[in-house]
Amino acid sequence: MSKNKGGGKYIYRGFCACLLLLLCVGSFFCVWLEFVIDNNQTGHLTGWGNLGMAIGVYLAISCVILPWIRAFKIGVDRKTSVLTAIIVGLFLVNLVEVPVSMAITGQWRFVLAFMWRYALLWIGQSLVCIILANGMIDIYKKLFPPLEILEIYGEHPNNLAMKLHGRPDKYHVAKRIHWEQIGDSFAELIKDYDAVLINDLPDEEENHILKNCYGLNKRVYFTPKLSDILVMASESLNLFDTPLYLARNSGMNGWQRFMKRCFDLFFSFIALIVLSPVMLITAIAIKLEDGGPVLFKQERCTIGGKRFKIIKFRSMIVDAEKDGKPQPAVDGDERITNVGRFIRKTRIDELPQLINILKGEMSIVGPRPERVEHVEKYTEEISEFAFRTKVKGGLTGYAQVYGKYNTSALDKLKMDLVYVMNWNLMLDIQIIFETVKILFLRESTEGFGKKASWNYEETRKGTVSDTRRVG
């Protein structure tokens, strides 16, 4: 029997979000009230109108930032991701509230007092919310068992079902069946399952199953083809008596490129100043460990296939690739130094690329610049790989946030195309904060397994059926 409890999970998530929000706003109110009582000689700020405005503003800021950073995704995102989002989200909320509170009170001379109080408030809120959210997630897992899923697979093997098994709290692939074995009783076949997983089927059959599942109110999971991602950013035109979509396919316009470049310059300049102590300590540690060079340069490809020298802190032994052939890091790679293991895990090794960004060779956010050898090989196997070079390579990106270090080339390409086709400045900002979150997620820094190291043949097989879905 189906274990899906329908709207119950949404009600529970909403209740959890409201409770966390109420806790945050309530604690802010206590800190705010204490401050205005101690520092407001005229007493006009303690009136209900001003108190209500202060609460309303803080509530509005929280309602924008916390859902945006995915702090309320109880039972949806991984526990570590939710708890990290709460910490980062509350930090942003209280950071924004500092100038807002000064503007409301007119007490600009108390800026340090505001910052000190809100820093303590952030710490207290984070601790309490983490404990509470941790319990909420555990309760969610007990109330709502994983979805029972029927996988319908095609000819080309992949690990899509295995990825779902990586979230046993949400998904359970109960049965696998080849699409040719479906038969005529499709409704009878899927009735005992909560959802259907369509795994790389021929276009015609995939469309047929999608339509049937829609008619039977059955949820469906499937991966998009490259052409589907290009279509997702299309504009709907209501000019005739038939649906018409426009895909401009022109990339960023001049104004967008200007905004992105200004953002890159500002962010990289500030980051270099703030992170300079960390970079100095890292450089000293690398030099002391083996006496080798601190920096490592490597030729990479950016916008339009243009080549440049990417700068990183050296995390491997000197001459890690003596034969000149690419040898990506694998789990437990002996070439990685002791300092290198730490700076790779924390992404500190990437910080010198802020210099590449200032020079205009890279952007803060964008598809990860690949090695020239990889680009040539991937483009040979996947001609669409060149699409990701429509924008500058980035220090971080959509694939780095939502993928893993060892994610396949095709999956990385799909995620990069999602970014290219849907770019806006708010998306860049969101990815930056999501990057902070993934520093706490071990799987995002996994190296390639020794059996799965850049398997070009499997990459090729995975793209055979990646043609346009019709119907």
C-alpha positions as CSV (number, residue, x, y, z in Angstrom):
1,M,0.0,0.0,0.0
2,S,1.1,3.6,-0.6
3,K,2.7,5.3,2.3
4,N,2.4,8.8,0.9
5,K,0.3,10.9,3.3
6,G,-0.4,13.6,0.8
7,G,-0.7,17.1,2.2
8,G,0.2,16.0,5.8
9,K,3.9,16.6,5.1
10,Y,3.3,20.1,3.8
11,I,1.2,21.0,6.9
12,Y,4.0,19.7,9.1
13,R,6.7,21.6,7.2
14,G,4.5,24.8,7.4
15,F,4.1,24.3,11.2
16,C,7.8,23.8,11.7
17,A,8.6,26.9,9.6
18,C,6.1,29.0,11.6
19,L,7.5,27.7,14.9
20,L,11.1,28.5,14.0
21,L,10.1,31.9,12.6
22,L,8.2,32.7,15.8
23,L,11.2,31.8,17.9
24,C,13.5,34.0,15.9
25,V,11.2,37.0,15.9
26,G,10.4,36.5,19.6
27,S,14.1,36.5,20.6
28,F,14.7,39.5,18.4
29,F,11.9,41.4,20.2
30,C,13.4,40.7,23.6
31,V,16.8,42.0,22.5
32,W,15.3,45.0,20.7
33,L,13.1,46.0,23.7
34,E,16.0,45.7,26.1
35,F,18.1,48.0,23.9
36,V,15.5,50.8,23.4
37,I,14.6,50.8,27.1
38,D,18.2,51.2,28.1
39,N,19.1,53.8,25.4
40,N,15.9,55.7,24.5
41,Q,15.7,58.7,26.8
42,T,12.5,60.1,25.3
43,G,10.6,56.9,25.4
44,H,9.0,57.3,22.0
45,L,10.4,54.1,20.6
46,T,8.7,51.9,23.3
47,G,5.3,52.8,22.0
48,W,3.3,49.9,20.4
49,G,3.5,51.5,17.0
50,N,7.3,51.6,16.9
51,L,7.5,48.2,18.5
52,G,5.2,46.7,16.0
53,M,7.1,48.3,13.1
54,A,10.4,46.8,14.5
55,I,8.9,43.4,14.7
56,G,7.2,43.7,11.3
57,V,10.5,44.7,9.6
58,Y,12.4,41.8,11.2
59,L,9.7,39.4,10.3
60,A,9.7,40.6,6.7
61,I,13.5,40.2,6.4
62,S,13.3,36.7,7.9
63,C,10.4,35.7,5.6
64,V,12.5,36.7,2.6
65,I,16.0,35.4,3.6
66,L,15.3,32.2,5.5
67,P,13.1,30.5,2.8
68,W,15.5,31.8,0.1
69,I,18.5,30.2,1.8
70,R,16.3,27.0,2.2
71,A,16.4,27.1,6.0
72,F,12.9,25.7,6.3
73,K,13.3,22.6,4.1
74,I,12.5,20.2,6.9
75,G,12.5,16.7,5.5
76,V,13.4,17.9,2.0
77,D,17.1,18.7,2.1
78,R,19.7,16.7,4.0
79,K,19.8,17.4,7.7
80,T,23.3,19.0,7.5
81,S,22.2,21.3,4.7
82,V,19.1,22.5,6.7
83,L,21.0,23.1,9.9
84,T,23.8,25.0,8.0
85,A,21.1,27.0,6.1
86,I,19.6,28.0,9.5
87,I,23.0,29.3,10.7
88,V,23.8,31.2,7.5
89,G,20.3,32.5,7.1
90,L,20.1,33.9,10.6
91,F,23.5,35.5,10.2
92,L,22.2,37.3,7.1
93,V,18.9,38.3,8.8
94,N,20.7,39.9,11.7
95,L,23.4,41.5,9.5
96,V,20.7,43.2,7.5
97,E,18.8,44.2,10.6
98,V,21.8,46.2,12.0
99,P,21.4,49.2,9.6
100,V,17.6,48.8,9.7
101,S,17.6,49.2,13.5
102,M,19.9,52.2,13.4
103,A,17.6,53.8,10.8
104,I,14.5,53.2,12.9
105,T,16.0,54.4,16.2
106,G,18.1,57.2,14.7
107,Q,20.8,56.0,17.0
108,W,23.7,55.7,14.5
109,R,26.2,56.2,17.3
110,F,25.2,52.8,18.7
111,V,26.2,50.8,15.6
112,L,28.8,48.8,17.6
113,A,26.2,48.1,20.3
114,F,23.7,46.9,17.7
115,M,26.3,44.6,16.1
116,W,27.4,43.1,19.5
117,R,23.8,42.4,20.6
118,Y,22.8,40.9,17.3
119,A,25.9,38.8,17.2
120,L,25.0,37.3,20.6
121,L,21.4,37.0,19.3
122,W,22.5,35.1,16.2
123,I,24.5,32.6,18.3
124,G,21.6,32.0,20.7
125,Q,19.1,31.7,17.9
126,S,21.3,29.3,15.9
127,L,21.9,27.0,18.9
128,V,18.2,26.8,19.8
129,C,16.9,26.5,16.2
130,I,19.5,23.8,15.4
131,I,18.4,21.7,18.4
132,L,14.7,22.3,17.5
133,A,15.2,21.7,13.8
134,N,17.2,18.5,14.4
135,G,14.3,17.1,16.4
136,M,11.8,18.3,13.8
137,I,13.7,16.4,11.1
138,D,13.8,13.2,13.1
139,I,10.0,13.4,13.8
140,Y,9.4,14.0,10.1
141,K,11.3,10.8,9.2
142,K,9.1,8.8,11.6
143,L,5.8,10.4,10.5
144,F,6.5,10.2,6.8
145,P,8.2,7.1,5.5
146,P,10.1,7.2,2.2
147,L,8.2,7.2,-1.0
148,E,7.8,3.8,-2.6
149,I,9.0,4.2,-6.2
150,L,8.7,2.1,-9.3
151,E,11.7,2.5,-11.6
152,I,11.1,2.1,-15.3
153,Y,14.4,1.9,-17.0
154,G,15.8,1.8,-20.6
155,E,18.8,0.4,-22.4
156,H,21.5,2.6,-21.1
157,P,22.7,1.8,-17.5
158,N,23.4,4.6,-15.1
159,N,23.3,5.1,-11.3
160,L,20.2,7.2,-11.1
161,A,18.4,4.7,-8.9
162,M,21.5,4.5,-6.7
163,K,21.4,8.2,-6.2
164,L,17.9,8.0,-4.9
165,H,19.0,5.2,-2.5
166,G,21.4,7.8,-1.2
167,R,18.4,9.4,0.5
168,P,16.8,6.4,2.2
169,D,14.8,8.8,4.4
170,K,12.9,10.1,1.3
171,Y,13.0,7.5,-1.4
172,H,12.8,3.7,-1.7
173,V,13.1,2.2,-5.2
174,A,10.9,-0.8,-4.4
175,K,10.8,-2.3,-7.9
176,R,12.7,-2.0,-11.2
177,I,11.1,-2.9,-14.5
178,H,12.2,-2.6,-18.2
179,W,9.9,-0.4,-20.2
180,E,9.2,-3.2,-22.7
181,Q,7.8,-5.3,-19.8
182,I,5.1,-2.8,-18.9
183,G,2.3,-4.4,-20.8
184,D,-1.2,-3.0,-21.2
185,S,-2.2,-2.6,-17.5
186,F,-0.1,0.4,-16.7
187,A,-2.6,1.7,-14.1
188,E,-2.7,-1.6,-12.3
189,L,1.1,-1.7,-12.4
190,I,1.7,1.6,-10.6
191,K,-1.3,1.7,-8.2
192,D,0.7,0.5,-5.2
193,Y,3.6,3.0,-5.7
194,D,3.8,6.6,-4.6
195,A,5.8,7.7,-7.7
196,V,7.4,6.5,-10.9
197,L,11.0,7.0,-11.8
198,I,11.6,7.3,-15.6
199,N,15.2,6.3,-16.3
200,D,16.4,7.0,-19.8
201,L,13.6,5.7,-22.0
202,P,13.0,6.2,-25.7
203,D,11.3,9.6,-26.4
204,E,8.0,8.2,-27.5
205,E,7.6,5.8,-24.6
206,E,8.7,8.4,-22.1
207,N,6.0,10.8,-23.3
208,H,3.4,8.1,-23.1
209,I,4.3,7.3,-19.5
210,L,4.4,11.0,-18.5
211,K,0.9,11.5,-19.9
212,N,-0.5,8.4,-18.3
213,C,1.0,9.4,-14.9
214,Y,-0.5,12.8,-15.2
215,G,-3.9,11.3,-15.9
216,L,-3.6,9.0,-12.9
217,N,-2.4,11.8,-10.6
218,K,0.9,10.0,-10.0
219,R,4.1,11.9,-9.4
220,V,7.0,11.3,-11.8
221,Y,10.7,11.7,-11.4
222,F,12.9,12.0,-14.5
223,T,16.1,13.7,-15.7
224,P,15.8,16.4,-18.4
225,K,17.6,16.0,-21.7
226,L,19.9,18.8,-22.8
227,S,17.3,20.3,-25.2
228,D,14.7,20.3,-22.4
229,I,17.0,22.6,-20.3
230,L,17.3,25.0,-23.3
231,V,13.6,25.1,-23.6
232,M,13.0,25.7,-19.9
233,A,14.2,29.3,-20.2
234,S,11.9,30.1,-23.1
235,E,9.4,32.9,-23.1
236,S,5.7,32.3,-23.5
237,L,4.1,34.4,-26.3
238,N,0.3,34.9,-26.4
239,L,0.1,36.3,-29.9
240,F,-1.9,33.7,-31.6
241,D,-4.6,31.1,-30.9
242,T,-1.9,28.4,-30.2
243,P,0.8,28.2,-27.6
244,L,4.1,29.7,-28.9
245,Y,7.4,29.9,-27.1
246,L,10.5,32.0,-27.9
247,A,14.0,30.8,-27.2
248,R,16.3,33.8,-27.7
249,N,19.5,31.8,-27.5
250,S,21.5,35.1,-27.3
251,G,23.2,34.7,-24.0
252,M,23.7,37.7,-21.7
253,N,23.0,41.1,-23.0
254,G,25.3,44.1,-22.6
255,W,23.7,45.3,-19.4
256,Q,23.8,41.9,-17.8
257,R,27.4,41.5,-18.6
258,F,28.1,44.9,-17.1
259,M,26.3,44.1,-13.9
260,K,28.0,40.8,-13.5
261,R,31.4,42.3,-14.0
262,C,30.8,45.1,-11.5
263,F,29.6,42.4,-9.0
264,D,32.7,40.3,-9.7
265,L,35.1,43.3,-9.1
266,F,33.4,44.4,-5.9
267,F,33.1,40.9,-4.4
268,S,36.6,39.7,-5.3
269,F,38.2,42.9,-4.0
270,I,36.4,42.8,-0.7
271,A,37.0,39.0,-0.4
272,L,40.8,39.5,-1.0
273,I,41.0,42.0,1.8
274,V,38.9,40.0,4.3
275,L,40.5,36.7,3.5
276,S,44.1,37.9,3.2
277,P,45.1,36.6,6.7
278,V,43.8,33.1,5.8
279,M,45.7,33.2,2.5
280,L,48.9,34.3,4.2
281,I,48.7,31.5,6.9
282,T,47.9,29.0,4.1
283,A,51.0,30.1,2.1
284,I,53.2,29.8,5.1
285,A,51.9,26.3,6.0
286,I,52.4,25.0,2.4
287,K,56.0,26.4,2.3
288,L,56.9,24.9,5.7
289,E,55.5,21.5,4.9
290,D,57.8,20.6,2.0
291,G,59.5,23.8,0.9
292,G,57.9,23.6,-2.6
293,P,56.1,26.5,-4.4
294,V,53.0,27.9,-2.7
295,L,50.9,28.5,-5.8
296,F,50.0,26.1,-8.6
297,K,49.1,27.3,-12.1
298,Q,47.2,25.2,-14.7
299,E,45.8,26.0,-18.1
300,R,42.0,26.1,-18.2
301,C,39.2,27.1,-20.6
302,T,36.8,30.0,-20.0
303,I,34.2,31.9,-22.1
304,G,34.4,31.1,-25.8
305,G,37.0,28.4,-25.2
306,K,39.6,31.1,-24.3
307,R,42.6,29.7,-22.4
308,F,44.1,31.2,-19.2
309,K,46.2,30.1,-16.3
310,I,44.1,29.4,-13.2
311,I,45.8,30.1,-9.9
312,K,45.4,27.8,-6.8
313,F,47.2,27.0,-3.6
314,R,49.3,23.8,-4.2
315,S,47.6,20.9,-2.5
316,M,49.6,18.1,-4.0
317,I,53.3,17.1,-4.0
318,V,55.6,18.8,-6.5
319,D,55.4,17.2,-9.9
320,A,52.2,15.3,-9.1
321,E,51.8,14.7,-12.8
322,K,55.3,14.0,-14.0
323,D,54.3,12.4,-17.2
324,G,52.2,15.4,-18.2
325,K,48.9,13.4,-18.4
326,P,45.8,14.5,-16.4
327,Q,45.5,12.5,-13.2
328,P,42.4,13.7,-11.2
329,A,42.5,13.1,-7.5
330,V,40.9,10.0,-6.2
331,D,39.7,9.1,-2.7
332,G,42.7,8.7,-0.5
333,D,45.1,10.0,-3.1
334,E,48.7,9.8,-1.7
335,R,49.8,12.7,-3.8
336,I,47.8,15.1,-1.6
337,T,49.9,16.7,1.1
338,N,48.7,17.1,4.7
339,V,48.1,20.8,4.3
340,G,46.5,20.0,1.0
341,R,43.9,17.7,2.5
342,F,42.7,20.5,4.7
343,I,42.6,23.3,2.2
344,R,40.9,21.1,-0.4
345,K,38.2,20.1,2.1
346,T,37.6,23.7,3.1
347,R,38.0,25.0,-0.5
348,I,40.8,27.4,0.7
349,D,43.0,26.1,-2.2
350,E,40.6,28.0,-4.6
351,L,41.0,31.4,-3.0
352,P,43.9,32.7,-5.2
353,Q,41.4,32.6,-8.1
354,L,40.1,35.9,-6.8
355,I,43.1,37.3,-8.7
356,N,41.9,35.6,-11.9
357,I,38.5,37.3,-11.2
358,L,40.0,40.7,-10.8
359,K,41.9,40.2,-14.1
360,G,38.6,39.4,-15.9
361,E,39.6,35.8,-16.7
362,M,37.0,34.3,-14.4
363,S,33.8,35.2,-12.6
364,I,32.7,34.7,-9.0
365,V,29.9,32.4,-10.2
366,G,29.9,30.3,-13.4
367,P,30.6,26.9,-14.9
368,R,33.8,25.5,-13.4
369,P,36.8,26.1,-15.9
370,E,37.9,22.7,-17.1
371,R,41.4,21.6,-18.1
372,V,42.1,21.9,-21.8
373,E,42.5,18.2,-22.1
374,H,39.1,17.5,-20.5
375,V,37.4,20.1,-22.7
376,E,38.8,18.5,-25.8
377,K,37.8,15.0,-24.8
378,Y,34.3,16.0,-23.5
379,T,33.5,18.0,-26.6
380,E,34.5,15.1,-28.7
381,E,32.1,12.8,-26.8
382,I,29.4,15.4,-26.1
383,S,29.3,18.1,-28.7
384,E,27.0,20.2,-26.5
385,F,29.8,20.6,-23.9
386,A,30.8,23.8,-25.7
387,F,27.5,25.4,-24.6
388,R,28.8,25.9,-21.0
389,T,31.5,28.4,-22.4
390,K,28.8,31.0,-23.2
391,V,29.7,32.6,-19.9
392,K,33.0,33.0,-18.0
393,G,34.2,30.1,-15.8
394,G,33.5,30.6,-12.1
395,L,35.1,30.2,-8.7
396,T,31.9,28.5,-7.7
397,G,28.9,27.5,-9.7
398,Y,25.6,25.7,-10.0
399,A,27.3,22.3,-10.5
400,Q,29.7,22.9,-7.6
401,V,26.8,23.7,-5.3
402,Y,24.3,21.0,-6.3
403,G,26.7,18.4,-7.6
404,K,29.8,16.6,-6.3
405,Y,33.5,16.7,-7.2
406,N,33.0,13.3,-8.9
407,T,29.7,14.0,-10.6
408,S,29.7,12.8,-14.2
409,A,30.5,15.1,-17.1
410,L,27.0,14.9,-18.5
411,D,25.3,15.7,-15.2
412,K,27.7,18.6,-14.7
413,L,26.9,19.9,-18.2
414,K,23.2,19.8,-17.5
415,M,23.5,21.7,-14.2
416,D,25.8,24.3,-15.9
417,L,23.2,24.8,-18.7
418,V,20.5,25.4,-16.1
419,Y,22.7,28.2,-14.8
420,V,23.6,29.6,-18.2
421,M,19.9,29.6,-19.3
422,N,18.5,31.1,-16.1
423,W,21.2,33.6,-15.1
424,N,20.3,36.6,-12.9
425,L,22.2,38.5,-10.2
426,M,20.1,37.0,-7.4
427,L,20.9,33.5,-8.6
428,D,24.7,34.4,-8.3
429,I,24.1,35.6,-4.7
430,Q,22.2,32.5,-3.8
431,I,24.9,30.2,-5.2
432,I,27.5,32.1,-3.2
433,F,25.6,31.4,0.1
434,E,24.9,27.8,-1.0
435,T,28.6,27.5,-1.4
436,V,29.1,28.4,2.2
437,K,26.6,25.6,3.1
438,I,28.3,22.9,1.2
439,L,31.6,23.4,3.1
440,F,29.9,21.3,5.8
441,L,28.8,18.5,3.4
442,R,31.5,15.9,3.0
443,E,30.0,14.3,-0.2
444,S,30.6,17.6,-2.1
445,T,34.3,17.2,-1.8
446,E,34.6,13.5,-2.6
447,G,37.3,12.6,-5.1
448,F,36.8,10.2,-8.0
449,G,36.5,6.6,-7.0
450,K,39.2,4.4,-8.4
451,K,36.7,2.6,-10.6
452,A,34.9,5.7,-11.7
453,S,37.7,8.1,-12.5
454,W,36.5,10.1,-15.6
455,N,35.1,7.2,-17.4
456,Y,34.8,8.7,-20.9
457,E,33.2,5.5,-22.3
458,E,30.4,5.6,-19.8
459,T,30.0,9.3,-20.4
460,R,29.6,8.6,-24.1
461,K,27.0,5.8,-23.4
462,G,25.1,8.2,-21.2
463,T,24.5,10.6,-24.0
464,V,23.4,8.3,-26.8
465,S,19.7,8.8,-26.0
466,D,20.1,12.5,-25.1
467,T,18.1,13.7,-28.1
468,R,15.1,16.0,-28.4
469,R,12.0,14.7,-26.6
470,V,9.0,15.1,-28.9
471,G,5.2,14.6,-28.6
